[in-house]
Amino acid sequence: MDLPDMAYPVAVRRAAGLVGLPVVPTAQVWLQGFASNLVQSAQRLMPVGQTAGQRILAGLTPVCGAMGEMAARVALDDIGSATLAVDVVSMQHEMQYSRIFRS
């Protein structure tokens, strides 16, 4: 099935819906995976060891659960962001050469 281009979280929800996965657990697992990626990045950039990283993830588990439940209840009109400065800075460094996460 051909799907239009869409933001990654939207694509995950769309794919989950196509195979009949429930909304709340899908959102919770996606948030936990997102948090895990951020913690792994922090481990590369900061002096955060494996044990500390696991503690951080364990502490975020109830937050991901609660946010997943909340996200499943909101209407599309309630979703949005206002991170204009972050977006502008992200665009400015998008094409910079980076060596941090290259294998």
C-alpha positions as semicolon CSV with decimal commas, in nm:
position;residue;x (nm);y (nm);z (nm)
1;M;0,000;0,000;0,000
2;D;0,138;0,340;-0,095
3;L;0,122;0,598;0,182
4;P;0,192;0,970;0,153
5;D;0,494;1,124;0,321
6;M;0,425;1,198;0,687
7;A;0,603;1,267;1,012
8;Y;0,760;0,961;1,173
9;P;0,524;0,940;1,476
10;V;0,224;0,977;1,245
11;A;0,361;0,704;1,018
12;V;0,408;0,473;1,318
13;R;0,048;0,528;1,427
14;R;-0,079;0,481;1,073
15;A;0,113;0,154;1,034
16;A;-0,006;0,033;1,374
17;G;-0,364;0,116;1,282
18;L;-0,336;-0,073;0,953
19;V;-0,241;-0,392;1,138
20;G;-0,496;-0,338;1,416
21;L;-0,269;-0,245;1,707
22;P;-0,438;-0,044;1,983
23;V;-0,362;0,328;2,013
24;V;-0,251;0,357;2,377
25;P;0,012;0,080;2,388
26;T;0,144;0,192;2,049
27;A;0,192;0,548;2,176
28;Q;0,350;0,426;2,500
29;V;0,599;0,198;2,325
30;W;0,686;0,465;2,070
31;L;0,756;0,715;2,349
32;Q;0,970;0,461;2,537
33;G;1,170;0,398;2,219
34;F;1,213;0,772;2,163
35;A;1,333;0,816;2,521
36;S;1,574;0,526;2,476
37;N;1,725;0,690;2,167
38;L;1,773;1,016;2,358
39;V;1,938;0,837;2,651
40;Q;2,170;0,650;2,413
41;S;2,270;0,982;2,256
42;A;2,336;1,127;2,601
43;Q;2,558;0,829;2,680
44;R;2,774;0,916;2,380
45;L;2,787;1,288;2,452
46;M;2,810;1,295;2,832
47;P;2,962;1,087;3,109
48;V;2,649;0,873;3,150
49;G;2,724;0,504;3,197
50;Q;2,509;0,204;3,113
51;T;2,369;0,169;3,464
52;A;2,283;0,538;3,488
53;G;2,121;0,521;3,145
54;Q;1,903;0,230;3,256
55;R;1,804;0,421;3,570
56;I;1,704;0,719;3,358
57;L;1,492;0,498;3,130
58;A;1,332;0,325;3,427
59;G;1,241;0,666;3,568
60;L;1,089;0,770;3,236
61;T;0,875;0,456;3,199
62;P;0,578;0,590;3,403
63;V;0,605;0,924;3,219
64;C;0,592;0,747;2,881
65;G;0,292;0,546;3,001
66;A;0,101;0,851;3,119
67;M;0,190;1,058;2,812
68;G;0,090;0,773;2,581
69;E;-0,251;0,755;2,746
70;M;-0,295;1,131;2,727
71;A;-0,181;1,149;2,363
72;A;-0,438;0,888;2,265
73;R;-0,721;1,107;2,400
74;V;-0,636;1,446;2,248
75;A;-0,793;1,578;1,931
76;L;-0,581;1,675;1,633
77;D;-0,664;2,042;1,695
78;D;-0,502;2,012;2,039
79;I;-0,167;1,894;1,901
80;G;0,101;2,139;1,803
81;S;0,422;2,305;1,902
82;A;0,590;2,640;1,896
83;T;0,962;2,578;1,873
84;L;1,050;2,835;1,611
85;A;1,399;2,911;1,745
86;V;1,487;2,540;1,764
87;D;1,355;2,487;1,410
88;V;1,563;2,775;1,272
89;V;1,881;2,655;1,444
90;S;1,814;2,299;1,327
91;M;1,787;2,421;0,969
92;Q;2,114;2,611;1,003
93;H;2,314;2,308;1,110
94;E;2,134;2,048;0,900
95;M;2,410;2,028;0,639
96;Q;2,709;2,053;0,875
97;Y;2,955;1,767;0,878
98;S;2,923;1,562;1,194
99;R;3,160;1,299;1,325
100;I;2,994;1,216;1,658
101;F;2,766;0,928;1,557
102;R;2,946;0,797;1,251
103;S;3,072;0,441;1,270
